[in-house]
Amino acid sequence: MKLNPKIAVIGLGYVGLPVLFGFSTAHQVIGYDINKKLISNLKKNKIDLKKYCIFHKIKKQNIKFTYNIKDISLCNIFIVTVPTPINNRKIPDLNILKKVANQISKFLKKDDIIIIESTVYPGVTEEIFSKILEKNTKFKLNYDFFCGYSPERINPGDKKHTFLKINKIVAGSNKITTNKIHKLYSSVLKSKVIKVRDIKTAEAAKVIENTQRDINIGFINELSKIFSSLNIDTNEVLKAASTKWNFINFKPGLVGGHCIGIDPYYLAYKAKKSKIFPKMITAGRLTNESMSKFVSNRINFYYDKLINKKPKKILICGISFKANTDDIRNSKIFDVIDYLYKFNFKISVYDPLVKHHSIKKNKKFNFVKKPRKKFYNCIFIAVAHKQFKNTSFDEYMQLAHNKFIILDINNIFAKKYKNYYQII
Ligand SMILES: NC(=O)c1ccc[n+]([C@@H]2O[C@H](COP(=O)([O-])OP(=O)(O)OC[C@H]3O[C@@H](n4cnc5c(N)ncnc54)[C@H](O)[C@@H]3O)[C@@H](O)[C@H]2O)c1
């Protein structure tokens, strides 16, 4: 490896920014993103680094931000952290990744290394991304340029598992490249950097980490449906079962976001391409996707049974896809809102972490800056933000108008209060 590799990080979101700032602790880095406003805010220090779980000392002199692709053309290491979503048929959408391959093709040089960190299915780095580079440049993988894959395990909102502290898997398109990538990541990470045998193994490892969680949560969600119909408290069952030494703890809930709710579709797609129908993966996905409707039905059921008052005024606490993040991408709370709207609820949503401008004005709900006192008949604690956990039962009660219930899917109160129901 050249002594001073010039590193470009492509795509500066929840993954790319921590990666960029992480590498800046020891290297010159250029952060490239197509979002001009983001780049301008980064240049003006107008970005809340804590939001991206960046807590280490920043070496600003090592970082350059740009939305001009030409600025990264002289780099020799490209770390790709762009989105890999699914389309509305739940099929992997690799268009952004392909676009990046086409862009890099324009300035790909001898010995350049491209490392993908975006989540993909096994085969994407070598069979799709590298093939585009080969086709566009006439360069050959492992002769003229090299590739690698290092899956990202960043968990937005998680202050403990930050980029510099997470054990990281690395793989290169050949042994020498694996060693180079290992050395590169080891130069900044304080955690273990683990070489795996090839890129496909690394790609597969990432996608199964989230698929495993999805299937496990799916199983617990199925249990929650069964126990609800049997009038058994799922959380009490889980508490009891977890006293066994090898019982694995998972909780029921809504599975949204850009990882657990998406990655299994990547693996399922590749499985089907290889003529394997992925029954478990599909079942986990179907069960988890069904939870928004299930939760909404439960809310409506409790409301009609215990309140039965019109208008049905509900306050939903939390709209991000999970606790302690402002990330609303693929948040299942939006689906719950759709169902509740059909049940004629008058919906207010409060989320202290989510910026007002990120929620589009709409007819289904009112995104409030502060909940109204003595106003709601039903409070639904949708997301277990710290702020909601630290709110006392009495404080929630101050928002209630006469007859009211507090419904929860996160079990935030261990104590059994009257009017408080854990609904899954
Ligand atoms: N968010 C997570 O928790 C997480 C964790 C592990 C892995 N991942 C994976 O990492 C990848 C990135 O996810 P993310 O959450 O950081 O996404 P993100 O949406 O937060 O950020 C992606 C960034 O890429 C930029 N971008 C889009 N197209 C581009 C292009 N052609 N060139 C340059 N920049 C472009 C966007 O403007 C955006 O700033 C995905 O594959 C995701 O599955 C995400």
Ligand as a Chemical Component Dictionary entry (heavy atoms), coordinates in Angstrom:
data_LIG
# 
_chem_comp.id                   LIG 
_chem_comp.type                 NON-POLYMER 
_chem_comp.pdbx_formal_charge   0 
_chem_comp.three_letter_code    LIG 
# 
loop_
_chem_comp_atom.comp_id 
_chem_comp_atom.atom_id 
_chem_comp_atom.alt_atom_id 
_chem_comp_atom.type_symbol 
_chem_comp_atom.charge 
_chem_comp_atom.model_Cartn_x 
_chem_comp_atom.model_Cartn_y 
_chem_comp_atom.model_Cartn_z 
_chem_comp_atom.pdbx_ordinal 
LIG N1  N1  N 0  -28.139 2.980  8.733  1  
LIG C1  C1  C 0  -27.684 1.855  9.264  2  
LIG O1  O1  O 0  -27.920 1.568  10.427 3  
LIG C2  C2  C 0  -26.834 0.883  8.465  4  
LIG C3  C3  C 0  -26.072 -0.043 9.156  5  
LIG C4  C4  C 0  -25.296 -0.925 8.443  6  
LIG C5  C5  C 0  -25.306 -0.887 7.062  7  
LIG N2  N2  N 1  -26.096 0.007  6.410  8  
LIG C6  C6  C 0  -26.028 0.025  4.951  9  
LIG O2  O2  O 0  -25.183 1.105  4.571  10 
LIG C7  C7  C 0  -25.634 1.677  3.338  11 
LIG C8  C8  C 0  -25.867 3.161  3.536  12 
LIG O3  O3  O 0  -26.886 3.336  4.480  13 
LIG P1  P1  P 0  -27.122 4.697  5.252  14 
LIG O4  O4  O 0  -28.073 4.390  6.335  15 
LIG O5  O5  O -1 -25.847 5.356  5.566  16 
LIG O6  O6  O 0  -27.853 5.564  4.098  17 
LIG P2  P2  P 0  -28.167 7.128  4.155  18 
LIG O7  O7  O 0  -29.387 7.319  3.332  19 
LIG O8  O8  O 0  -28.149 7.629  5.562  20 
LIG O9  O9  O 0  -26.931 7.801  3.429  21 
LIG C9  C9  C 0  -26.617 7.563  2.110  22 
LIG C10 C10 C 0  -25.970 8.803  1.519  23 
LIG O10 O10 O 0  -25.585 8.479  0.184  24 
LIG C11 C11 C 0  -25.829 9.618  -0.628 25 
LIG N3  N3  N 0  -25.908 9.215  -2.028 26 
LIG C12 C12 C 0  -26.952 8.686  -2.706 27 
LIG N4  N4  N 0  -26.595 8.443  -3.972 28 
LIG C13 C13 C 0  -25.296 8.821  -4.110 29 
LIG C14 C14 C 0  -24.383 8.812  -5.187 30 
LIG N5  N5  N 0  -24.708 8.359  -6.386 31 
LIG N6  N6  N 0  -23.136 9.259  -4.940 32 
LIG C15 C15 C 0  -22.778 9.748  -3.720 33 
LIG N7  N7  N 0  -23.615 9.775  -2.675 34 
LIG C16 C16 C 0  -24.864 9.324  -2.878 35 
LIG C17 C17 C 0  -27.100 10.214 -0.070 36 
LIG O11 O11 O 0  -27.225 11.574 -0.425 37 
LIG C18 C18 C 0  -26.903 10.006 1.435  38 
LIG O12 O12 O 0  -26.306 11.128 2.041  39 
LIG C19 C19 C 0  -26.857 0.875  2.943  40 
LIG O13 O13 O 0  -26.473 -0.165 2.119  41 
LIG C20 C20 C 0  -27.360 0.318  4.256  42 
LIG O14 O14 O 0  -28.092 -0.863 4.087  43 
LIG C21 C21 C 0  -26.843 0.921  7.080  44 
# 
loop_
_chem_comp_bond.comp_id 
_chem_comp_bond.atom_id_1 
_chem_comp_bond.atom_id_2 
_chem_comp_bond.value_order 
_chem_comp_bond.pdbx_ordinal 
LIG N1  C1  SING 1  
LIG C1  O1  DOUB 2  
LIG C1  C2  SING 3  
LIG C2  C3  SING 4  
LIG C2  C21 DOUB 5  
LIG C3  C4  DOUB 6  
LIG C4  C5  SING 7  
LIG C5  N2  DOUB 8  
LIG N2  C6  SING 9  
LIG N2  C21 SING 10 
LIG C6  O2  SING 11 
LIG C6  C20 SING 12 
LIG O2  C7  SING 13 
LIG C7  C8  SING 14 
LIG C7  C19 SING 15 
LIG C8  O3  SING 16 
LIG O3  P1  SING 17 
LIG P1  O4  DOUB 18 
LIG P1  O5  SING 19 
LIG P1  O6  SING 20 
LIG O6  P2  SING 21 
LIG P2  O7  DOUB 22 
LIG P2  O8  SING 23 
LIG P2  O9  SING 24 
LIG O9  C9  SING 25 
LIG C9  C10 SING 26 
LIG C10 O10 SING 27 
LIG C10 C18 SING 28 
LIG O10 C11 SING 29 
LIG C11 N3  SING 30 
LIG C11 C17 SING 31 
LIG N3  C12 SING 32 
LIG N3  C16 SING 33 
LIG C12 N4  DOUB 34 
LIG N4  C13 SING 35 
LIG C13 C14 SING 36 
LIG C13 C16 DOUB 37 
LIG C14 N5  SING 38 
LIG C14 N6  DOUB 39 
LIG N6  C15 SING 40 
LIG C15 N7  DOUB 41 
LIG N7  C16 SING 42 
LIG C17 O11 SING 43 
LIG C17 C18 SING 44 
LIG C18 O12 SING 45 
LIG C19 O13 SING 46 
LIG C19 C20 SING 47 
LIG C20 O14 SING 48 
# 
